Amino acid sequence: PEWRLSPIDALGALSNGDLDGGRYDVSVSGASHEWVPMADIAGHAGLPEDLISARAWNTTVEALHVRVDGEGGPVVIHRDLDGVRAGHLVIEFTANTHRAVVIENHGAVALAENVEIIAHDGSHARVIHLGEWDNRAIHAATHFVRVDKDAHVDHVLVSLGGAIQRVNPAITLSGVGSGVEAFGLYFADRGRHIEHQVFVHHKAAQTKSNVLYKGALHGQGTRTVWVGDVLIGPDATGTDSYEANRNLVLSDGARADSVPNLEIETGDIAGAGHASATGRLDDEHLFYLQARGITESEARRLVALGFLLDVVGHIGIPEIEDRLTATLAAALDAVEEKA
């Protein structure tokens, strides 16, 4: 991952300072879990490729291993953290498992971490990462995702709150017939920096990927960054891939960077494409609503909320969808009050 669009100085606590790599307080419901020495568990889904990821890897003493199997309700990993620390989380879906995992994050921590997600043959895994940090939090993470033969992963990354969130999924479609749908949702205001660099490596044949990230931003000095990279390797014949990023800028002084990239190393693919768009609220949509008696401020709120709820609807857990809808509605209400 590149750093030219990142707030390097503000991440100094994670790139240069001391990190606590010991165990932290966490609750896990719905699945077995244990703390395992890093040497015994880490590295099955990927290896660090940037400084903060490498420092987290080398500093962490034990990884939290969550093993998910069978069918049933969602597994919930709840963390409320503080201090300056490193961490390593391994989520392993056994063969033919159909389950969801929700990672809930709260607190004013400065956290450097790596998350490994392994979907074994025939599994259908859904991972929802909720970055609802306190306003002072700094979070820099890499999510390594390995998808084996005939397995599928839905990866949903929600970034709300925190001073800085830099969470980068690195997804490898390693098995024939594997697939991923990667969704991202972010809302930034008050000068926050939210960044996602998504890498999808089509390594095996007959693999599919669909990436959609959508975000809104508001306020002087607020910035979002999205970099999407798709690599279709020489053995990935029959690949079908698409990535898109959409940004809604709600005020002057906010900046959204969006950089899609696509590299193809085989001529035998089903399809590949990418798209990116950054803009303001559509005047035609606003006019349509105002013509039906809706005030301008309410029209702006409804259009922006509808834009973001497109991703919320892919979470698949009603309780979380309802909670995020209320959170986004409140955030947009605050924007309109300042307008």
C-alpha positions in Angstrom: 0.0 0.0 0.0 1.1 3.5 -0.8 1.5 6.3 1.8 1.4 9.5 -0.3 -2.2 10.1 0.5 -1.9 9.2 4.2 -1.4 11.5 7.2 2.0 10.1 8.1 2.8 12.5 10.9 -0.5 11.8 12.6 0.2 8.1 12.5 3.6 8.5 14.3 2.4 6.8 17.5 1.9 3.6 15.5 4.8 3.9 13.1 7.5 5.0 15.6 6.2 4.8 19.2 6.1 1.9 21.6 3.2 -0.6 21.1 1.6 -2.8 23.7 1.5 -6.2 22.0 -0.1 -8.1 24.9 -3.6 -9.5 25.4 -6.5 -7.1 25.5 -10.0 -7.3 26.9 -12.4 -8.8 24.4 -15.7 -10.7 24.4 -16.6 -13.4 21.8 -20.0 -14.9 21.6 -21.1 -17.7 19.3 -17.8 -19.4 18.5 -14.8 -20.9 20.3 -11.7 -18.7 20.7 -8.3 -18.8 22.3 -5.0 -16.8 22.5 -2.3 -18.5 20.4 1.4 -17.7 20.1 2.0 -15.7 16.9 4.5 -18.2 15.5 1.8 -21.0 15.7 -1.0 -19.2 13.9 0.0 -16.1 11.9 0.7 -15.9 8.2 -1.8 -18.3 6.6 -3.8 -15.5 4.8 -1.0 -13.0 4.1 2.1 -11.2 5.2 2.6 -7.5 6.1 3.7 -5.2 3.3 3.8 -1.8 5.1 5.6 -0.5 8.1 2.7 -0.3 10.6 1.4 -3.7 9.6 4.9 -5.1 10.1 5.4 -3.4 13.5 2.1 -4.8 14.7 3.0 -8.3 13.5 6.4 -8.2 15.2 5.1 -6.6 18.4 2.1 -8.8 19.1 2.8 -11.7 21.4 -0.3 -13.8 21.0 -3.0 -13.7 18.3 -6.7 -14.1 19.1 -7.9 -17.1 17.1 -11.7 -17.4 16.5 -12.8 -20.6 14.9 -16.2 -20.5 13.2 -18.1 -23.6 12.0 -21.5 -25.0 11.2 -24.5 -22.8 10.7 -26.4 -20.4 13.0 -26.6 -16.8 14.2 -23.7 -14.3 13.9 -20.5 -14.5 16.0 -19.9 -11.2 17.7 -16.4 -10.0 18.7 -16.7 -6.9 20.9 -13.7 -4.7 21.7 -13.5 -1.5 23.8 -9.9 -0.5 23.8 -7.6 2.3 24.9 -3.9 2.9 25.1 -1.3 2.5 22.3 -1.3 -1.1 21.2 -0.8 -3.8 18.6 -3.0 -6.7 17.9 -3.5 -9.8 15.6 -6.9 -11.4 15.0 -7.4 -14.7 13.1 -10.9 -15.6 12.0 -11.1 -19.1 10.5 -14.2 -20.5 8.8 -14.0 -24.3 8.6 -15.0 -26.1 5.4 -18.7 -25.7 4.3 -19.4 -23.3 7.1 -22.2 -20.7 6.5 -21.8 -18.0 9.3 -21.4 -14.3 9.9 -18.9 -12.6 12.1 -19.3 -9.1 13.5 -16.3 -7.2 14.8 -17.5 -4.3 17.0 -14.9 -1.7 17.8 -15.2 1.1 20.4 -12.8 3.2 22.5 -10.1 5.9 22.2 -7.3 3.5 21.3 -4.3 4.0 19.0 -4.3 0.6 17.4 -2.1 -1.1 14.8 -3.3 -4.5 13.9 -3.6 -7.3 11.4 -6.7 -9.4 10.8 -6.5 -12.7 9.0 -9.7 -14.1 7.5 -9.5 -17.7 6.2 -12.5 -19.2 4.3 -11.9 -22.9 3.8 -13.3 -25.0 0.9 -17.0 -24.6 0.3 -17.6 -22.1 3.1 -19.7 -19.0 2.8 -18.3 -16.4 5.2 -19.6 -13.0 6.1 -17.4 -10.6 8.1 -18.7 -7.2 9.2 -16.2 -4.8 10.7 -17.7 -1.9 12.5 -15.2 0.9 13.2 -17.3 3.0 15.5 -14.4 4.4 17.5 -14.3 7.4 19.8 -13.4 10.7 18.2 -9.7 10.5 19.4 -9.0 7.0 18.1 -6.4 6.1 15.5 -6.8 2.8 13.8 -4.4 1.4 11.1 -5.1 -2.2 10.0 -4.7 -4.7 7.2 -7.3 -7.3 6.6 -5.8 -10.3 4.9 -8.5 -12.5 3.4 -7.8 -15.9 1.8 -10.7 -17.6 -0.1 -10.2 -21.3 -0.9 -11.9 -23.6 -3.4 -15.6 -22.9 -4.0 -15.7 -20.6 -1.0 -17.2 -17.1 -0.9 -16.6 -14.2 1.4 -18.8 -11.1 2.0 -16.5 -8.5 3.6 -18.2 -5.4 4.8 -16.1 -2.5 6.2 -17.9 0.3 8.1 -15.8 3.3 9.1 -17.5 5.8 11.4 -15.9 8.0 14.1 -12.2 8.1 15.1 -9.7 10.7 14.2 -8.0 8.5 11.7 -9.0 5.2 10.2 -6.8 3.5 7.7 -8.1 0.0 7.1 -6.8 -1.9 4.0 -8.3 -5.2 2.9 -6.0 -7.5 0.9 -8.0 -10.3 -0.6 -6.6 -13.4 -2.3 -8.9 -15.6 -4.3 -6.7 -18.7 -4.0 -9.1 -21.5 -4.9 -10.8 -22.4 -8.1 -14.4 -21.1 -8.1 -13.8 -18.8 -5.1 -15.4 -15.3 -4.9 -15.7 -12.2 -2.8 -18.1 -9.3 -2.5 -16.3 -6.4 -0.7 -18.4 -3.5 0.5 -17.3 -0.3 2.3 -19.3 2.4 4.0 -17.8 5.6 5.5 -18.9 8.9 6.8 -16.3 11.6 7.7 -16.7 15.0 9.3 -14.9 17.3 11.8 -11.5 17.0 10.0 -11.3 13.2 10.2 -9.2 11.1 7.8 -10.7 7.8 6.6 -8.7 5.7 4.1 -9.2 2.3 2.4 -6.8 0.7 0.0 -8.4 -2.4 -1.4 -6.4 -5.1 -3.1 -8.0 -8.1 -4.8 -5.7 -10.8 -6.3 -7.4 -13.2 -8.6 -5.0 -16.1 -8.3 -7.1 -19.1 -9.3 -9.3 -19.8 -12.3 -13.1 -19.1 -12.4 -13.0 -16.6 -9.6 -15.3 -13.6 -9.1 -15.0 -10.3 -7.2 -17.3 -7.3 -6.8 -16.1 -4.3 -4.9 -18.3 -1.3 -3.9 -17.3 1.4 -1.5 -19.5 4.5 -0.9 -18.9 7.4 1.4 -19.9 10.9 2.4 -17.8 13.6 3.8 -18.3 17.1 5.3 -16.3 19.8 7.0 -13.1 21.8 6.5 -10.0 19.6 6.4 -12.0 16.3 6.2 -10.5 13.8 3.8 -11.3 10.3 2.5 -9.0 8.1 0.4 -9.9 5.1 -1.6 -7.4 3.2 -3.7 -8.7 0.0 -5.4 -6.3 -2.4 -7.0 -7.3 -5.6 -8.8 -4.7 -8.0 -10.1 -5.8 -10.8 -12.4 -3.0 -13.3 -12.5 -1.8 -15.5 -15.4 -3.7 -18.6 -14.0 -6.9 -16.7 -13.3 -8.7 -17.7 -16.5 -12.5 -17.1 -16.5 -12.2 -14.3 -14.0 -15.1 -11.9 -13.6 -14.2 -8.7 -11.6 -15.6 -5.2 -11.0 -14.7 -2.5 -8.6 -16.4 0.9 -7.9 -16.1 3.8 -5.5 -18.6 6.6 -5.1 -18.1 9.7 -2.9 -20.6 12.4 -1.9 -19.0 15.7 -0.9 -21.4 17.6 1.3 -19.5 20.8 1.9 -16.6 23.0 0.8 -13.3 22.2 2.4 -13.7 18.4 2.3 -11.6 16.3 -0.1 -12.1 12.8 -1.5 -9.4 11.0 -3.4 -10.4 7.9 -5.5 -7.9 5.9 -7.5 -9.1 2.6 -9.2 -6.5 0.4 -10.8 -6.7 -2.8 -12.8 -3.9 -5.2 -14.0 -4.7 -8.2 -16.2 -2.1 -10.9 -16.9 -4.2 -13.3 -18.9 -6.3 -12.8 -22.1 -9.0 -15.3 -21.1 -11.4 -13.6 -18.7 -15.1 -13.3 -18.4 -15.0 -9.6 -17.7 -13.2 -6.8 -15.7 -14.0 -3.2 -15.1 -13.7 -0.3 -12.6 -15.4 3.0 -12.0 -15.0 6.0 -9.7 -17.1 9.1 -9.1 -17.0 12.0 -6.7 -19.5 14.8 -6.6 -22.2 16.7 -4.8 -25.9 16.1 -4.4 -27.8 15.8 -7.6 -29.9 18.9 -8.3 -32.5 16.9 -10.2 -33.0 14.6 -7.2 -33.4 17.5 -4.9 -35.8 19.3 -7.3 -37.9 16.2 -7.6 -38.4 16.0 -3.8 -38.9 19.7 -3.3 -41.6 19.7 -6.0 -43.5 17.3 -3.8 -43.5 19.5 -0.8 -40.3 18.4 0.9 -38.1 21.1 2.2 -34.6 21.6 0.8 -32.8 20.5 3.9 -34.9 17.4 4.3 -34.5 16.6 0.6 -30.7 16.9 1.0 -30.8 14.6 4.0 -33.0 12.0 2.2 -30.8 11.8 -0.9 -27.6 11.5 1.1 -29.1 8.8 3.3 -30.4 6.8 0.4 -26.9 7.0 -1.2 -25.3 5.5 1.9 -28.0 2.9 2.7 -27.2 1.2 -0.6 -24.3 -0.4 1.3 -26.0 -0.8 4.6 -28.5 -3.1 2.9 -25.7 -5.6 2.1 -24.9 -6.3 5.8 -27.7 -8.8 6.1 -28.2 -8.5 9.9 -31.4 -6.4 10.6 -30.3 -5.2 14.0 -27.0 -3.7 12.7 -28.7 -2.3 9.6 -31.2 -0.4 11.8 -28.6 0.9 14.2 -26.4 2.1 11.3 -29.3 3.8 9.6 -30.1 5.7 12.8 -26.4 6.7 13.2 -26.2 7.9 9.7 -29.5 9.8 9.9 -28.3 11.6 13.0 -25.0 12.5 11.4 -26.7 13.9 8.3 -29.1 15.9 10.6 -26.1 17.5 12.2 -24.8 18.4 8.8 -28.0 20.1 7.8 -28.1 22.0 11.1 -24.7 23.5 10.2 -25.7 24.3 6.7 
